[in-house]
Amino acid sequence: MASDVDVCALAHAIHDALMPRLPLLEGLHTQMAEILEGLGVVTPSKAERFCLGGLVGRASGRSFDLRQLEDDMRHVPGRAGSRLSGDGWARQCLRLDEIRDSLRRIERVASEFGAPLPRAAPVPTGSGEGIGAAEGPHGDIWCWVRLKESRLDGIMLRDPSLATLPILPTLLKDRSEDRLILASLGYDPGGAEQ
């Protein structure tokens, strides 16, 4: 990004350009209801058993969402939340809700941009290990890191999209709907061994 870009103005421009397009998305969304209802159902018990996160988990009633721990996301009215039906329609409804939430968040963050940030903790030296997490499109991404004499000695990441692999065989029974089901999951298994 160029150093002279006004990030606040850019965020407001993105918000202002996308908000008027929401009615078009909502109209297209409504037209998809008949196709997506009952498609690729992931039951709440399956979402819990396989620790599914992101839209797939939340559309199946698993409301685990690390964004709830972020200061500017706690107790925000109108958040997307979760659904219970676990089908393609529930996932699509959540996507639309999260687009709305993201646009609201862009506007909120942009209006507060430039406020003084809390002082960052000093970077630790020596040896030790720690764990951190962030919410990604497919759920919670966990990272474990080990330092030895102030150098990286080990790292492990949890890719939440891999939790979706075990449920694919039962979801993809009808070959005619495979692509639509995968699209509703927001998942491309191309890189995974079959």
N, C-alpha and C positions, 0 to 999 in steps of 0.2 A: 504494500500500500504506500502511496506517495506520502511523504512527511507533511505536506502542506494541506492534506485533506481534512476538512472539518468533520470529524466523526459524528458529532451531534447532529449537524445538518444532514449528513448522509443517512443517519438512522431515521430522522423525521421524514426525509424524502422517501425512504423505503416504506415506512408506515403509510404515508399519504398516497403512495402509488398503489399499494396493495389493498388497503381498506375498501376502496370503491369496487374492487373485483370480487369481494366476498359474496355479494348476491348472485353473481354468475356461478361461482363454485357451489353455492347452496342449491341453485336450480339444477345443476348437473348432478349433485349429490342426491337429490330427491328422485331423479330419474333412475338412479342405480339401485334403489331400494328393492325392487322386485327381483333383481338378479342376485343381490348380495345376501338377502335374508335366508338364513339356514345354510349358507355356503361355508364349508370348512370350519365346522364348529369345534372349538377347543373348550372342553368342559372346565368348570372351576376346579374340580379335583385334579384334572390333568395339569392345569396351570400351576397349581400348588406343588404337585408331585415332581414336576420337572423344573420348578423355580423359574417359570417363564416371566419375563419382565416386559418393559416397554408397552407398546400398544397391544400386542398379543395377550400379555398377562392382564393388563388393565381391562381389556374388552371381555375377559373371562372372569372378572371379579377379583383378581389379585391386585390390590391397590398399592402394592409396594412401589414407591417412587422416591428416589433420593433427592429429587428437586424440592421436596417438601422440607428438607433440612436447610435449604438456602434462605438467607435472611430475607430477600425480597420476594420469596414465593410463599412463605408461611401465611396462612390465613388470608389468602388472596381470594376475594369472592369471584365466582364464575369460573373457577378452574375446571379443567376437563374432567377430572375425577376418573371414575371407572364405570363399566357396564357389566352385565351379567350373562348375556346371551352367548358370547364367545364366537359369534359368526362374523362373516365378512362385513355385514352391515354395521355391527357394533364397532369393528375396527375402523371402518370408514367414518362413522359418526365421531369417534374419538379423534381421528386425524383432523377433521374439520374443526372440532372444538379446540384442538391444540394449535391450529393455525391462528384462530382468534386469540387464544391465550398468548401466543408468541408475539403477535402484533401489539397487543396491549402491553406486554413486557418491554418490547422495543421502545414504545412511546414512553413508558414509565422510566426506564433506564436512561433514555436520551434526555429526558427533562431533568434528571438528577446528575447528569454527567458533568464532571468538573468539580463536584463536591470533594472535599479532602478525604483521602482514603485512610483507613487505620494503618498505623505503622506496622510493617511486615516484621514477622519474627526473624531473628538472625538465622542464617543458614547454619545448621549444626555441623560440627566437625567431629572427627573421631570415628567410632564404630557403633553400629546399631542397626535396627531394622524398624520398618513402619509399614502401615497399610493405609490406603486411601481409596476413595470411590467417587464415581461421577455417574450421572444418568445419561445413557445413550439411547439411540432410537430403538434398540432391541432390549433395553433394560439396563440393569446395574453393571457397570464395568469396575472391577476391583483390581487394584494394583498393589503388589507386595514388593518392597525394595529393601535390600540389605547393603549397608555401607561398611567397608573395612578400611580403616585408616583414611577416612574421608574420600574414598574411591568406591565407585559402584562395584559391588561384589556379587549381586544377584538381583534378578527381577522376574516377576511372574505376573501375567495379566490374565484376567478372566474375560473371555469374549462371550457376552450373553447370547449372541445369535446361535452359538453352538447348542444351546439348550433346546432349540427348536428342532434340531435334526431327529431326535427319537420319535417325535410326534408326526413327522411327515408321512411315513408309510400308511398310517391309518387315515390321514386326511386326503391323500392322493389316490383314492381307490378308483375314481371315475376319471379316466384319461381326458375326457372332453373338457373337464373343468380345472385340470392341473394348473395351467398358467394363471387363471383367474384366482385360484386359491393362493398360489404363491405370491401373486401381486397383492392380494388382500393382507397377507402376512408381512409384506414388505421384505421378502426374503428371496435371495438368489442362492440356491445350493450348488451353483456351478463349481465352486472351489472345494467342495466337500467330496470325499470318496463315497461312492454309492455301493 
